[in-house]
Amino acid sequence: MVTVNVLLSSINDVKNFVNIVSKYDFDIDLASGRYVVDAKSIMGIFSLDLAKPIKVEIHTEDADAIMGELKPYITA
């Protein structure tokens, strides 16, 4: 499992993020506080607090391709 933080600051960011993660077969979760949602669910993402970074949990060992695509959203 690979874990990174992302910042989705606009509706277009959320839409593009979902389009990227939906291309992959493995599970990807978003965690904000005690809430965890499926990263492939636009409605789930909008239920989170998008004002601060969100933890992304990518459930695969081979995450190089998706990490490259998510690079614009990854924050410290």
Secondary structure as UniProt FT lines:
FT   STRAND          2..6
FT   HELIX           11..21
FT   TURN            22..23
FT   STRAND          28..32
FT   TURN            33..34
FT   STRAND          35..38
FT   TURN            39..40
FT   HELIX           42..46
FT   TURN            50..51
FT   STRAND          54..58
FT   HELIX           64..70
FT   HELIX           71..73
FT   STRAND          74..75
//
